[in-house]
Amino acid sequence: MTAARTSSLTDRPQLGLRERKKIKTRMAIRSATYELIKDQGYDATTIEQIAERAEVSQSTVFRYFPTKEDIVLTDEYDAMMEEELRTRPADETWIDSVRYVLTKAIGAARAEEPEITRLRSRLMLQVPAVRSRMIESMSVTGRLLCRVIAERTGRDSTDLEVRVYAMSLIGGLAEVSIYWAENNYEDDLGELANRALNVLEHGLPGD
């Protein structure tokens, strides 16, 4: 992967020029970070090196990503999932909507950046700072899901039940990535995510 790589996410016609430029800058920073990590490891990779590789200033890196861990954990798929969830049929069950959108997002990530998908999971497993920041950042995605769930169910996004359901989903998917890395990527990531959704839908097998 090179810093100049672009994604279909930047080519969506509804995005303005400024937003497309922002996405390309974020992607350039992320690509530079992963290239450096693959070459020299996570701890040896500095913000100064990332900025130089991405051909941006260090202040630009920090403007988009407050920490190095955020570069590893942040991608463009949360926004895509939010958008897709809002377009699902109103009579479709919530879990079926999530299953459809998650399958699509995983497929897009594997098609566009399969090596990065595996590397991110490995870093989440092996680097304590990344894993700690992952736990902190889960609340951001959780709030996103709370908004969508509230719209679909007519509940308030701050309801305890909505928040518990959203964070159960986010936490479950984080464990899917870690489990995948722990088992040397032998399982299909999409199938693991499907298994996690089955637990949310039906409870533990045998219950």
N, C-alpha and C positions, 0 to 999 in steps of 0.2 A: 504494500500500500504506500502511496506517495502523498506528500502534502498537497499536491495539486488535484488529487482525486475528487471528483464531484459525485453527487448522489441525486437520484430522482427526487429526493426530498427538496432539493433546491430548484427543481424545474417545474413545480406545481404552478399552474397559471394564476391561481388566486393570490399568490404571494407577490408583494411589491418588490421593487428592485432593492430597496434598503434591507428588507427582511432576508432576501436571497443572499445579499452580501454578508449579512450577519451569520447566516447558516454556513456559508462557505468559509468564513473566518474561523468559526468554531470547529468546523471539520478539519481545517488546516492545522489548527493547534492540536486537536486530538490525534490526527495522523502523525504529526511530528513526535508527539509524546510516545505513541506506541512504537514507532520506529526506533526511538532512542532506548526505550525499555527493552525491546527485543535484542538490541545490540549490546547493551551494557548493564541491564538490570534496573529495577525500580529505584532503589536507594541512590544509585549513582547518577540518576537523571535529575537535572536541575531545571528550574524555571528559565534561567538564562540560556541554557542549551535549547530548551523547547522554543523559546522566542526566536533564537537565531535560526533554527531549522524551519520554523513556520514563516520566517521573514516578517515578523511583527515585533513590536516593542514588548518589553516585560510588562509594562502597564496595561497593554492590550490583553495580554494573557490573563492578568488578574481581573480585568474588567469583565471578562467572560467567565472565568473560573476562579473563585476565591482561593482555592487550594489545589495542589497537584492531585490530590485524591478525587476532587470534583471532575478533573479532566478525564480520569479513568472511568468514573461512574456515569457521567452525563452523556446522553445521546439524544437523537432527534425523534425517538420513537414514542415518548410519552405524549407529545402533542399529536402525533399521528393516531395513537390509540384513542385519545380523547375525541378527536374529530370523527373517527370511525364509529365509536360507540354511539355518538349522537345521531348517526345516520342509520342505525339498525332499525328494523321494523318495530313498531310500538307493541305489537302482539307477540314478539319473540321474548322468551324468558331471559331474565338478566344473565343467568349463567351461560346460556347458549350464545348470547351476544358477546360475552367476555371470551368464550371459547373461540368463536369465529375471529374476533379481532386479534386475540393473542396469537392464534395460529398464523394469521397474516403477518403480524409484526415479527414473529420469530422467523418466518420464511424470508421476509425482506432482509433481516439482519444477517441470516446465514448466506443469502445470495450475494449481498453486497460486501460483507466483511466477515467471512467465516473465521479467519485466523484471529481477528480482533475479538469476536464473540468468545472464542476459547480462552484467549489471553486475559480478558476481563474476568472471566470466571476463576481462572487460576490466581489472579491477583487478589480477588475477593477472598479466596481461600487462604492464601499464603502470607499476605501483607496485613498485619494488624491495623495499620493506619487506614488502609482502604476499607477494611471490614468495619471499623469503627465509624468512619464517615458514611458508609453505606447505611448503617442503622440510623444515623442522624438524618440522612437525606430521604429516607423512606417516608417521612411525614409529608414531604412535598408532594410526592406521587399520591400518597394517601388522600391528601386534601383534594387533589384533582379528581380522584375516583369518587370521593364523597359528593362532589358537585354533580357528577354525572348520575350517580345512583339516586341522589335527591330528585333530579329532574325526571328520572324514569319512574320512581316510586311515589312521588308526591310528598315524600318526607322532607324534613329539614336536614340540611347537610351537616348540622352539628348534633343531630340525634346520636345517642350512644350506640344504638344498634347499627346505624349507618357507618359510624366510625370504626366499630369493631369489625364489621364485615369487610370494609375497605382495607384495613390494616392486616386482617387475616389473609386476604388475597395477596397483598404486597409482600408480607412476610413469607408466605408460602412460595411465591415465585423466587424470592431471594434464596430460599433454601434449595429450590430446584437448581439454580445456577451453581451453588456450592456443592451439592450432591453430584452434579454432572462432572465438576472438576475433580472431586474426590475419587470418582470412579473412572478417571482417565478418558472422559468423553466417549465412553463405549456405548452408552444409551443414546437414543434419539432425543434431542432436546425438546422437540415438540410433543413427543409421547410422554416425557416426564412432566411437562406442564399440564398435559391433559389428565395425568394421574392426580396431580395436585388439585385440579379443578373438581375431579370426581370426589376427592375427600371433602372439599367445601360443600359440594352438592349433596352427598350421601352420608358423610361421616366416615369413620374408619371402617374398612372392610371387616365384616363379621359382627358389627354392632347391630 
